[in-house]
Each structure stands twice: as C-alpha cells, then as structure tokens.
Amino acid sequence: MTTNMTHTSSTEVIIVNWNTRDLLAQCLSSIFDNAPHNDVRVTVVDNKSADGSCEMLEQRFPQVTLIRNPDNAGFGAANNVALKRLSTTYALLLNSDTVVPKGAIDLLIDFAEAYPRAGVVGCQLLNADQSDQASWARFPTPLTELLSIYPRTRYTIIDPRFQAYDVDWVSGACMLVRASAIKQIGLFDERFFMYSEETDLCYRIKKAGWRICHVADSRIVHFGAGSMSRASARQLKFLYSSKIQYFAKHQGAGVARAYRYALVGRVLMSMATRVPVAFIAKERKAIKARWNLAQALVHEV
C-alpha cells in the first residue's frame, strides 16, 4: 500500500557499517534507485572497516555523508554519533544488509506523520526468499528467554491507509525514530555493544508515553538474520551479555543474576550432551567453546 502523502518533515537514514562493502552498496542502490518522495538524506557511520567500504562510498555515492569512526564502536554507539548531530524530524536506522523496495520508507514516514505519538515505527522484515522475518515482539522476561519463547502480542490500529499495529519493540534492522522522542529519553545505551540495544531504546521510549508501532505493509528485505543455532561462541557471548545487562537495568540485579546462572546451567547441559562424541575433533572444539562461554557468563557483571 502507498499513501502518496508529501510532508514538510525530513528524514535522515543512518546506516552503521563494518566491513559490509558489497551489501552496503546494494542497500544504498536500493534507496537511491527507489527514491522516496519525502525529503530523505543518507549518512553512513563506518566502524573502521578494512574492506574498502569508505573508498567505495566516496567513489559511488558522493551524496552520502560519511562519518569515519576511529574504531569499531558497536551498533548503538555508532548510531549515537549520527544521532547527536541529527537535524531532521526523523532518523531511519537501517542495517547495511537490507534492500529497500520502492515506497517502503515513505510508508513509515507517512505513518509517523499520521500518528504524532508514534515514537518508533518499524517495518515487516523479509528473508531473501520473501518469507516473513521476526520483526517485533513483546518485551522479554528471563523466563521467556530461557524457554526460547518469544510472545508476539500486537494490537491492531484501525486505519484504512495502513496495516499497522501497536507493539512493544521492533527490530533495529529498520526502525524509524522520531527525533523529539530521542531528545526526551536520550540516545542508545552504549553499554550494549551488540544485541538488545533496540529493545532497551523502545522500552525507554514506550515508558515515556510514546507508541511503538509496526507497519506491516512496509516490507524490507533483511539478509542478516541467521539462526542463533549457527552463531559463534563470540556472538553468543555478546547476545547473553546484552540480555543480562537488559534485565539488570530494567528488572534489577537479582533477576539478572538468577538469569545469568540459569544460562550457565543451560550452557553446561548443552556441553554435556556432546561428551559422548568428544573423540571427534570438531566436537571437542564445540565443548571447549561452550566451556569458555560458561566461564565468561559466570564472571559477567
């Protein structure tokens, strides 16, 4: 659905990049080839890539504002660099591993203009095969995380112009954030290096009285959402550390500590299931990785 609305508001697309040159080029091409009818500009914050991303940007996309970070600051901190200098009505935080079809950005902006209390607006993410990808959910609890249950309760917004819902939080792969909401509640919490930073941001924005909305007819392809079953031990460490930090911040140190030790138990149990086949080299490697992860979680603060 397209609404064909035009507004005086402006939007800055902020893309954080770290060594994704080809994906970034594909993402930017999709934005400029399907130019939104609203006033949109693009900024790329590069986290010290070593793959020629910055050179590619300067050669192929001179219209993009490039901010070079001196190191890999993480997702939230890198977005904050651009958000601190934001002069537009909205910021569209977009992953570099996305492809944006025509009209997708306009729908998000049109919805935000129609609903001035929408502090964050997310889209429907798609896998490469065009199947739906998890794009929103309820706020997590230690129990839902430990049981790997992700409730997805939403409340329909009755409006013939949009297929939209009120939700708790939306994926950081694509989220339109209202500048006035950010000004009220603050930037990303930079203690979250990777994972849970968008959940924390949505929690704080919603707690301040803004709405978090999901516009299902704005559809954007996101290539990067792989199964956590294939995640490396390093990725799992970032994931679990961020969840512990989230629960400590919003539910207290005691809840976070209980969740942390429950995680350690789960990791040790998964390690034990591999012991009978430990004579296989790759299984020994997997056991060692899980042991290192368990040790790291025990010392998590």
Order of alpha helices (4+ residues) and beta strands (2+ residues): beta-alpha-beta-alpha-beta-alpha-beta-beta-alpha-beta-beta-alpha-beta-beta-beta-beta-alpha-alpha-beta-alpha-alpha-alpha
